[in-house]
Amino acid sequence: MAIDLVGLLCEATDDLTRLYPKPPDPFTMYGRFLGWVRRLPANPSKDGRFHKQE
């Protein structure tokens, strides 16, 4: 199921990029489509990397 959702994530990102001048936020898109696969922190750090929450 996760593999299917990755394909849908790519399609949705392509569609949104065509519809709007500003591309969608990758963190939000990942959370929406694949957030259930692996938990992500609520906010990435300022350098854009994800760090393990304590």
C-alpha positions in Angstrom: 0.0 0.0 0.0 2.8 2.4 0.8 4.2 2.0 -2.7 0.9 2.8 -4.2 0.7 5.9 -2.1 4.1 7.0 -3.2 2.9 7.0 -6.8 -0.2 9.0 -5.8 2.0 11.4 -3.9 4.1 12.0 -7.1 0.9 12.5 -9.2 -0.6 14.9 -6.7 2.6 16.9 -6.4 2.8 17.2 -10.2 -0.9 18.2 -10.4 -0.5 20.9 -7.7 2.7 22.2 -9.4 0.8 22.7 -12.6 -2.1 24.3 -10.9 -0.3 26.7 -8.6 2.8 28.8 -9.1 4.2 27.9 -5.7 5.1 24.1 -5.4 3.5 22.2 -2.5 5.5 21.9 0.7 7.2 18.5 0.6 6.9 17.9 4.4 3.1 18.5 4.2 2.7 16.3 1.2 4.7 13.5 2.8 2.7 13.7 6.0 -0.5 13.6 4.1 0.3 10.6 2.0 2.8 8.6 3.9 2.7 9.9 7.5 1.2 6.7 8.8 4.2 4.6 7.5 6.8 6.4 9.7 6.2 9.0 12.2 7.7 12.4 11.5 8.4 15.2 13.9 5.8 18.0 13.8 8.3 20.5 12.5 11.6 20.0 10.6 14.6 21.9 11.9 15.6 25.2 10.2 18.2 23.4 8.1 15.4 21.3 6.6 16.6 18.1 8.1 14.6 15.8 10.4 16.1 15.1 13.8 15.1 12.3 16.2 12.7 13.6 18.8 13.7 12.9 22.4 
